[in-house]
Amino acid sequence: MPDFAIERGCPGVVCGIDEAGRGPLAGPVVAAAVIIDRRRFRGALRHELDDSKALSREVREACYEALLACVRTGVVGIGVGAASAREVDRINILRASLVAMGRAVAALGIAPDLALVDGNVAPTLPCPVKTVVKGDALSLSIAAASVVAKVTRDRIMHGLAGRYPGYGWETNVGYSTPEHGAALRKLGVTPHHRRSFEPVRLVVSAPDDLFALLQDEAFAAPGAAALG
């Protein structure tokens, strides 16, 4: 379980940063920056909070709501940032993730003295950065950020599901599933799909019946009649 061991070894105000949504075919990448007052962070949440991927949806949602309650009491500070699917296509998913992290820190309203970032690539921030591989399983600040980013992004995709029915975003939240793939082929690409991602790019660039096209090309090729 994550704890504050890393934070205790860092001077000043420390924020944890994580993102959600690098892999999906659709939707934004969302990052969160979280500052926790370690002296006042008590109760069940401290023991339940974990990497968002290790939590069930119900526990993750409960942790998210508990973190918001901590914001209201001043125990926790949260900033959220995002980069759109269009930005992902323009600058690539890694850079878009780093941009989202910078926006999350800017949204904090507090200048941290140090940022702990999940992973091994540091965003450009107005404070020193320490990258922590698998940090969401080690640092409570990063774990909190992972929960906030994941729940925020899931709720964005649930909202978009009502505007773009048929893709299954209510459950797959934009990730590649058989349902999502079938909808892409049947319904086409939405403005929220990442056109630089291979499954989406193929739908955009390929004809409806690739096999028929290959047949046409074969029969149109020089000498094709002799082969028949």
Phi, psi and omega per residue, in radians:
M1 nan 2.509 3.112
P2 -1.187 2.691 3.096
D3 -2.529 -2.866 -3.105
F4 -1.811 0.338 -3.089
A5 -1.046 -0.762 -3.139
I6 -1.178 -0.774 -3.125
E7 -1.063 -0.670 -3.117
R8 -1.144 -0.408 3.106
G9 -1.537 0.080 -3.106
C10 -1.997 2.402 3.138
P11 -1.390 2.652 3.003
G12 1.293 -2.780 -3.113
V13 -1.432 2.160 -3.075
V14 -1.990 2.334 3.023
C15 -2.032 2.548 3.036
G16 -1.748 2.474 -3.094
I17 -2.286 2.366 3.030
D18 -2.626 2.887 -3.140
E19 -2.247 2.878 3.057
A20 -2.415 2.391 3.026
G21 1.817 0.565 3.051
R22 -1.319 -0.596 -2.980
G23 -1.573 -0.366 -3.031
P24 -1.106 2.776 3.058
L25 -1.431 -0.296 -3.058
A26 -2.497 2.711 3.059
G27 1.656 2.997 -3.116
P28 -1.386 2.901 2.853
V29 -1.703 2.315 -3.032
V30 -2.093 2.377 3.092
A31 -2.146 2.667 3.079
A32 -2.296 2.540 3.025
A33 -2.113 2.255 -3.040
V34 -2.284 2.276 3.017
I35 -1.949 2.265 -3.127
I36 -2.085 2.276 2.999
D37 -1.368 1.743 -2.995
R38 -1.097 -0.535 -3.111
R39 -1.205 -0.477 -3.063
R40 -1.887 -0.002 -3.091
F41 -1.491 1.718 -3.031
R42 -2.254 3.094 3.011
G43 1.555 -2.961 -3.030
A44 -1.102 -0.588 -3.076
L45 -1.013 -0.662 -3.121
R46 -1.067 -0.536 -3.099
H47 -1.639 -0.355 -3.116
E48 -1.620 -0.454 -3.050
L49 -1.140 2.318 -3.103
D50 -2.697 3.059 2.985
D51 -0.843 2.273 -3.056
S52 -1.015 -0.533 -3.126
K53 -1.223 -0.367 -3.123
A54 -1.556 -0.103 -3.073
L55 -1.815 2.554 2.988
S56 -1.205 2.842 -3.134
R57 -1.027 -0.714 -3.096
E58 -1.127 -0.781 -3.139
V59 -1.197 -0.692 3.123
R60 -1.062 -0.786 3.113
E61 -1.102 -0.696 3.134
A62 -1.138 -0.717 3.099
C63 -1.119 -0.692 3.118
Y64 -1.063 -0.833 -3.138
E65 -1.128 -0.648 3.111
A66 -1.159 -0.641 3.086
L67 -1.140 -0.691 3.087
L68 -1.101 -0.662 3.086
A69 -1.112 -0.634 3.091
C70 -1.183 -0.531 3.059
V71 -1.101 -0.732 -3.104
R72 -1.146 -0.441 3.122
T73 -1.691 -0.012 3.099
G74 1.452 0.124 -3.136
V75 -1.386 -0.503 -3.091
V76 -2.257 2.483 2.995
G77 -2.055 2.368 -3.076
I78 -2.259 2.359 2.970
G79 -2.229 2.428 -3.124
V80 -2.182 2.406 3.071
G81 -2.389 2.795 -3.121
A82 -2.565 2.790 2.968
A83 -2.263 2.326 -3.030
S84 -1.300 2.920 3.066
A85 -1.028 -0.633 3.124
R86 -1.126 -0.679 3.085
E87 -1.173 -0.695 3.081
V88 -0.982 -0.790 3.137
D89 -1.137 -0.598 -3.051
R90 -1.369 -0.683 -3.004
I91 -2.086 -0.058 -3.125
N92 1.520 2.807 -2.966
I93 -1.195 -0.637 3.128
L94 -1.109 -0.872 -3.132
R95 -1.128 -0.637 3.102
A96 -1.121 -0.657 3.093
S97 -1.096 -0.726 3.136
L98 -1.189 -0.651 3.058
V99 -1.080 -0.775 3.126
A100 -1.061 -0.664 3.110
M101 -1.115 -0.750 3.096
G102 -1.068 -0.693 3.110
R103 -1.172 -0.601 3.116
A104 -1.138 -0.758 3.120
V105 -1.133 -0.710 3.112
A106 -1.082 -0.573 -3.108
A107 -1.359 -0.184 3.138
L108 -1.077 -0.656 -3.054
G109 1.393 0.008 3.116
I110 -2.279 2.385 3.122
A111 -1.546 1.882 3.109
P112 -1.254 2.732 3.070
D113 -1.483 -0.386 -3.138
L114 -2.720 2.506 3.065
A115 -2.014 2.249 3.011
L116 -1.695 2.067 -3.028
V117 -1.995 2.248 3.082
D118 -1.155 2.338 3.121
G119 1.901 -2.829 -3.100
N120 -2.208 0.206 3.110
V121 -2.116 2.221 -3.066
A122 -1.657 2.285 3.000
P123 -1.310 2.846 3.042
T124 -1.462 2.007 -3.088
L125 -2.269 2.833 3.123
P126 -1.407 0.383 3.113
C127 -2.595 2.842 3.070
P128 -1.047 2.632 -3.103
V129 -2.197 2.382 3.020
K130 -2.102 2.032 3.101
T131 -1.456 2.508 -3.103
V132 -2.342 1.890 3.110
V133 -1.146 2.287 -3.046
K134 0.983 0.632 -3.092
G135 -1.112 -0.476 -3.133
D136 -1.201 -0.250 3.067
A137 -1.742 -0.060 -3.079
L138 -2.007 -0.698 -3.031
S139 -1.908 2.259 3.100
L140 -1.130 -0.578 3.122
S141 -1.154 -0.743 3.119
I142 -1.240 -0.671 3.100
A143 -1.046 -0.743 3.105
A144 -1.072 -0.733 3.117
A145 -1.115 -0.660 -3.141
S146 -1.133 -0.674 3.118
V147 -1.172 -0.807 -3.129
V148 -1.091 -0.780 -3.127
A149 -1.115 -0.780 -3.094
K150 -1.142 -0.852 -3.103
V151 -1.150 -0.715 3.122
T152 -1.055 -0.812 -3.122
R153 -1.157 -0.738 3.120
D154 -1.020 -0.723 -3.120
R155 -1.205 -0.595 3.043
I156 -1.069 -0.809 -3.109
M157 -1.187 -0.617 3.068
H158 -1.092 -0.682 3.098
G159 -1.153 -0.720 3.127
L160 -1.189 -0.463 3.135
A161 -1.057 -0.596 3.114
G162 -1.216 -0.484 -3.137
R163 -1.536 -0.426 -3.126
Y164 -2.264 1.280 -3.093
P165 -1.204 2.690 3.046
G166 1.837 -0.316 -3.106
Y167 -1.582 -0.161 3.115
G168 1.350 0.368 -3.094
W169 -1.151 -0.264 3.067
E170 -1.062 -0.534 -3.091
T171 -2.043 -0.693 -3.090
N172 -1.551 -0.124 3.123
V173 0.746 0.631 3.041
G174 1.688 -0.133 3.141
Y175 -1.300 2.865 -3.117
S176 -1.347 2.052 3.054
T177 -2.378 2.857 3.074
P178 -0.975 -0.695 3.126
E179 -1.096 -0.768 -3.125
H180 -1.144 -0.738 3.128
G181 -1.099 -0.742 3.126
A182 -1.119 -0.681 3.130
A183 -1.162 -0.658 3.095
L184 -1.042 -0.763 -3.127
R185 -1.225 -0.583 -3.084
K186 -1.499 -0.774 -3.010
L187 -1.746 -0.334 -3.118
G188 1.611 -2.968 -3.023
V189 -1.724 2.375 3.101
T190 -1.645 2.970 3.066
P191 -1.125 -0.242 -3.097
H192 -1.718 0.043 3.069
H193 -1.441 2.579 3.132
R194 -1.569 1.765 -3.028
R195 -1.222 -0.283 3.110
S196 -1.448 -0.172 3.110
F197 -1.453 2.360 -2.930
E198 -0.915 -0.856 -3.120
P199 -1.052 -0.621 3.120
V200 -1.309 -0.733 -3.136
R201 -1.031 -0.672 3.140
L202 -1.152 -0.661 3.110
V203 -1.151 -0.696 -3.129
V204 -1.178 -0.724 -2.989
S205 -1.641 -0.427 -3.046
A206 -1.502 2.613 3.050
P207 -1.259 2.925 -3.126
D208 -1.076 -0.647 -3.105
D209 -2.214 1.555 -3.079
L210 -1.117 -0.639 -3.132
F211 -1.097 -0.718 3.119
A212 -1.090 -0.683 3.120
L213 -1.109 -0.754 3.129
L214 -1.075 -0.684 3.090
Q215 -1.096 -0.782 3.137
D216 -1.043 -0.737 -3.118
E217 -1.160 -0.650 3.140
A218 -1.120 -0.768 -3.116
F219 -1.295 -0.382 3.124
A220 -1.500 -0.251 -3.067
A221 -1.233 2.590 3.103
P222 -0.989 2.312 3.109
G223 1.422 0.012 -3.091
A224 -1.116 -0.591 -3.101
A225 -1.107 -0.621 -3.122
A226 -1.162 -0.483 -3.127
L227 -1.243 -0.440 -3.105
G228 -1.348 nan nan
